[in-house]
Every structure is written in structure tokens, then in C-alpha cells.
């Protein structure tokens, strides 16, 4: 078995070591631009450069080292008709639950405002938010979104979730389809975006939709920057309709130093770290799926190309 490996950061040695432990029968080949390589059975990558794509024509399957698929789907027409398999959980769901829960509780307990008061050396207790008025809406409830809902349920917040197709989640009011999106947003005060990025969800959170959130609203985006029209979000923050935003993803990453988000104290910025890929767990999951494919067994987390995720 030959595995084609690409890492944008160039840090391939630990991955090779983990694959040697998980799949000792496999040979791992690192792709480097300009080098000729013999055909491989499988590819393991995340965001391939265009020059890599022709080398995928002979693989049996393409494995992604993340849950999102937008970085590979932009080459969809150039890819061979083989399964594209994203990571399932692999330790990311609990990280996402930690990040989102922290952000929600920070706004609920008004810790963002206390941080500002502390910088001003002002001692000023603030009225507590009413829990029943602090409805959290999760936009996208796949594996990660469902884990976030489970974590938040323990704190007693009213919860709602929106998905493309109908889902039933214990303790959560669910909405589905574009015809129910407005109702979902209008009843939401804290919006958590966890959608896959597709042509249909690009720019989904524009001024009109963000403005329909209950005031004062909060936005937490841990999905992709392309979901949010950034200038619309910034305007609503400055106008006071959105009281705070916690953003882990952006249309351009790294976020340019001149971006106005840096200057807005009500926007909290983190560098795309809400759910990091855990290498050892990921390799073990990928190796198990490769062995299943070799036995002609079905595997989970295959991307539906017609949906884009």
C-alpha cells in the first residue's frame, strides 16, 4: 500500500511515524512540487496546491485531515471519481464544545464587559442576563454541532438548531430548510455558526439575516469565514445591534493586520484554533478506514459531492 501525504506546513515526519505504527505495511510518500512520484493507492491531505491535483488521478480514495471539505471541493471537477473521506470526530468535537461553551458563558456572564471595565479600572457590578432570554441557536448540527448542543444543554439555555434536512435532537428546538431559516434566526440571541461552506452557504450571514437576531445579539463563528459578510457584521457591531462576536475563522487567513476587526473591542479574534486536528487520533481513524476499504467494506464520513460536504 502506498500513501501520498501532503502537509501545507511541511511537518510530515510525525505523520509518517504515526502511519508506520498504525499501518506498518504501508509506504508513505511525501509529495513535493516538481518531483515525479509513482502512482499511490491513497492520498492524505487537507488543502492541496493545484500542482498536486493531477497526482490524485490513480488513487482509490482521498482522505482529508479535517472535518471541512471546502479546500478540496474547489477542485471537484478535476478530481477522480473516488470517495473523498473527511475526518469524523478524531478529538475535534470536544474541543469545539469547549470553545463554544466558553464563548457562550463569557457573554452570558458578561465577562467580556467586565474585561473592558477592568482595563478602565472601573468597579461596576452589572445586571445578570436572564437565562430564559439567552437562547442559543446552532447553525449546522453535524457531528461537531450535535456535540456542542449536548455541552450547552447542561447549562439550561433554551437551545435551537438549524440544518439543511430535518433532525431530532433531545432538548433542542429544531428547524430545517431555507424556508425555516428566518424563524430560526428571529428566535436566536446567540448564533453559533457551524455550517459546512458550500456555494449555498457562502455569504449566508448578511446584514438582513444578522439583523433579524434578537437584540442584543451575539455571534460565534467556528465554521468558515466565508459564511459571514464581514462588513455587514462589523457595521451591526458598531451600531450596537450585535453586542459581541467571537470569530475563529475569516475570509482571509491569517487575518491581515490592517483588517478593521482588530480595532473593534467587541470582536474577539482567535487564529482558527477552535478544533485542532489531533494527529495520532486522525492517523488511527484514517488507517482503520483504509483497511476497511481494502476489505471492500463501507466506511463513514464519505463526502456527498452533490451537496458539497
C-alpha positions in Angstrom: 0.0 0.0 0.0 1.3 3.4 -1.0 0.1 6.6 0.7 0.6 10.0 -0.8 1.0 12.6 2.0 0.9 16.3 1.8 1.1 18.8 4.6 1.0 22.5 3.8 3.1 23.2 6.8 5.8 20.8 5.6 5.7 18.9 9.0 5.4 15.4 7.6 7.8 13.5 9.9 5.4 12.9 12.8 2.6 11.8 10.4 5.0 9.3 8.8 5.9 7.9 12.2 2.3 7.6 13.2 1.4 5.9 9.9 4.3 3.5 10.4 2.9 2.5 13.7 -0.8 2.2 12.5 -0.1 0.8 9.1 3.4 -0.9 9.1 2.7 -2.5 5.7 2.3 1.0 4.0 4.8 3.1 2.3 4.2 6.9 2.9 5.3 9.1 0.0 5.6 12.8 0.6 4.5 15.0 -2.3 6.9 17.8 -3.2 6.3 20.1 -6.2 8.4 19.3 -9.2 9.2 15.7 -8.1 7.9 12.7 -10.0 6.2 10.0 -8.0 4.8 6.6 -8.8 1.0 6.2 -8.5 -0.2 5.8 -5.0 -3.2 3.9 -3.6 -4.5 6.6 -1.2 -3.9 10.3 -0.6 -3.9 12.0 2.7 -4.1 15.8 2.6 -6.0 18.9 3.5 -5.6 21.9 1.2 -3.8 20.7 -1.9 -2.0 23.1 -4.2 -3.1 22.9 -7.8 0.1 21.1 -8.9 -0.8 18.2 -6.6 -4.2 17.5 -8.1 -3.0 15.6 -11.2 -1.2 13.1 -8.9 -4.6 12.1 -7.5 -5.9 10.5 -10.6 -4.9 6.9 -9.7 -5.8 6.9 -6.0 -8.6 4.7 -4.6 -9.7 7.3 -2.1 -8.8 10.8 -0.9 -8.6 11.2 2.9 -8.9 14.7 4.4 -7.1 15.7 7.7 -10.1 17.8 8.8 -13.8 17.8 9.0 -14.4 20.6 6.5 -14.1 19.8 2.7 -14.2 23.2 1.0 -10.4 23.2 0.4 -10.6 20.1 -1.7 -14.1 20.7 -3.3 -12.9 23.7 -5.2 -11.1 21.1 -7.4 -14.1 18.9 -7.7 -14.3 18.8 -11.5 -10.6 17.8 -11.6 -10.7 15.0 -9.1 -11.1 11.3 -9.9 -14.5 9.7 -9.2 -13.3 8.1 -6.0 -14.5 8.5 -2.4 -13.4 11.7 -0.6 -13.4 10.9 3.1 -13.3 13.6 5.8 -12.3 13.1 9.4 -15.1 12.1 11.8 -14.6 13.3 15.3 -11.0 12.4 16.0 -11.0 14.5 19.1 -12.3 17.7 17.4 -15.8 17.6 18.8 -14.8 18.0 22.5 -12.5 20.9 21.5 -15.3 22.6 19.6 -17.7 22.1 22.6 -15.1 23.6 24.9 -14.5 26.7 22.7 -18.2 27.4 22.0 -19.3 26.8 25.6 -16.6 29.2 26.8 -17.7 31.9 24.4 -21.4 31.5 25.3 -20.7 31.6 29.0 -18.4 34.6 28.6 -21.3 36.6 27.1 -23.9 35.2 29.4 -21.9 36.2 32.5 -20.9 39.5 30.8 -17.2 38.7 31.3 -16.4 40.5 28.0 -17.8 43.7 29.6 -16.0 43.1 32.9 -12.8 42.7 31.0 -13.3 46.1 29.5 -14.3 47.6 32.8 -11.1 46.1 34.4 -9.0 47.8 31.7 -10.6 51.1 32.7 -10.1 50.3 36.4 -13.8 50.5 37.0 -15.5 48.5 39.7 -19.1 48.1 38.5 -21.3 45.1 39.0 -23.6 44.6 36.0 -27.2 43.1 36.0 -27.2 39.4 35.1 -28.7 38.2 31.9 -31.9 36.2 32.3 -31.1 32.6 31.3 -34.5 32.1 29.7 -33.9 35.0 27.4 -30.5 33.8 26.3 -31.5 31.5 23.5 -28.6 29.8 21.7 -29.0 28.8 18.1 -26.7 26.4 16.4 -26.5 26.8 12.7 -25.4 23.4 11.4 -25.7 20.3 13.6 -23.5 17.6 12.2 -21.2 15.6 14.5 -19.5 18.7 15.9 -22.7 20.8 16.1 -24.5 18.0 17.9 -21.7 17.7 20.5 -21.9 21.5 21.1 -25.6 21.2 21.7 -25.0 18.4 24.1 -22.5 20.5 26.1 -24.7 23.6 26.2 -27.8 21.6 27.3 -26.3 21.1 30.7 -26.4 24.9 31.4 -30.1 25.2 30.9 -30.1 27.6 28.0 -33.0 27.5 25.5 -31.5 25.8 22.5 -32.4 25.7 18.9 -30.7 24.3 15.8 -31.0 24.6 12.1 -29.9 22.1 9.5 -30.4 21.5 5.8 -32.6 18.4 6.4 -34.8 17.7 9.4 -33.2 16.4 12.6 -34.4 15.5 16.1 -32.2 16.4 19.0 -33.1 15.9 22.6 -33.8 19.2 24.4 -33.4 21.3 21.2 -36.0 23.0 19.1 -35.0 22.1 15.5 -35.6 23.9 12.2 -34.7 22.7 8.7 -34.5 24.0 5.2 -34.3 27.6 3.9 -38.0 28.1 4.5 -37.4 27.8 8.2 -34.1 29.8 8.4 -35.7 33.1 9.2 -37.8 31.7 12.0 -34.7 30.1 13.5 -32.7 33.3 13.4 -35.5 35.5 14.7 -35.8 33.4 17.9 -32.0 33.3 18.4 -29.9 35.6 20.6 -26.6 33.8 20.5 -25.8 32.5 17.0 -23.2 29.7 16.7 -22.2 29.1 13.1 -21.0 25.5 12.4 -22.1 25.1 8.8 -20.1 23.5 6.0 -19.0 26.1 3.4 -20.8 25.4 0.1 -21.9 27.7 -2.7 -25.3 27.9 -1.0 -23.9 28.9 2.4 -21.3 31.4 1.1 -22.3 34.8 2.4 -25.4 33.4 4.2 -25.0 35.6 7.2 -25.5 39.0 5.6 -26.9 42.2 7.1 -30.5 41.2 6.8 -30.1 37.8 8.4 -27.8 39.1 11.2 -30.2 41.9 11.9 -33.1 39.5 12.5 -31.4 38.1 15.6 -32.8 39.1 19.0 -31.2 42.2 20.4 -28.6 42.5 21.8 -27.3 39.6 19.8 -24.0 37.7 19.9 -22.3 35.8 17.0 -19.8 32.9 17.4 -18.3 31.7 14.1 -16.2 28.5 14.2 -17.1 27.2 10.8 -15.6 29.2 7.8 -15.1 32.9 7.3 -17.0 32.8 4.0 -20.3 32.3 5.8 -20.3 35.9 7.1 -20.4 39.1 5.1 -17.7 40.7 7.3 -18.5 44.4 6.5 -22.2 43.7 7.5 -21.2 42.1 10.8 -18.8 45.0 11.6 -21.5 47.6 10.8 -24.0 45.8 13.1 -21.5 45.6 15.9 -20.7 49.3 15.6 -24.4 50.1 15.5 -25.0 48.1 18.7 -27.3 45.5 17.2 -24.7 42.9 17.8 -23.2 43.2 21.3 -20.3 40.9 20.6 -18.7 38.5 18.2 -16.2 35.7 18.8 -14.6 34.8 15.5 -12.2 31.9 14.9 -12.4 31.9 11.1 -12.1 34.6 8.5 -12.5 35.2 4.7 -8.7 35.7 4.6 -6.4 33.9 6.9 -4.2 34.9 8.6 -6.3 37.9 9.2 -4.4 40.9 7.7 -3.0 43.4 10.3 -5.0 46.2 8.7 -8.3 44.5 9.0 -10.8 46.6 11.0 -11.8 43.6 13.1 -8.6 44.1 15.1 -9.7 47.6 16.2 -13.1 46.6 17.4 -13.0 45.7 21.1 -16.4 43.9 20.9 -14.9 41.4 18.4 -12.8 38.6 19.9 -10.4 37.0 17.5 -8.7 33.6 17.6 -6.4 32.2 14.9 -8.5 29.2 13.7 -7.9 27.1 16.7 -11.4 26.1 17.9 -10.8 22.5 17.0 -7.3 21.4 16.0 -6.5 18.2 14.2 -5.1 15.7 16.7 -2.6 13.9 14.6 -2.4 10.4 16.3 -6.2 10.1 16.6 -6.6 11.2 13.0 -4.0 8.7 11.7 -5.6 5.9 13.6 -9.0 6.8 12.1 -7.7 7.1 8.6 -5.7 3.8 8.9 -8.8 2.0 10.0 -10.8 3.3 7.1 -8.0 2.3 4.6 -8.0 -1.2 5.9 -11.8 -1.3 5.6 -11.6 -0.2 2.0 -9.0 -2.8 1.3 -11.6 -5.4 2.6 -14.2 -3.8 0.4 -16.2 -2.7 3.5 -18.1 0.6 3.7 -16.6 3.5 5.7 -18.2 6.5 7.3 -17.7 10.2 6.6 -17.7 10.0 2.8 -18.4 13.4 1.2 -21.6 13.8 -0.8 -20.3 15.7 -3.8 -23.8 16.7 -4.8 -24.2 18.5 -1.5 -20.6 19.7 -1.2 -20.0 18.2 2.3 
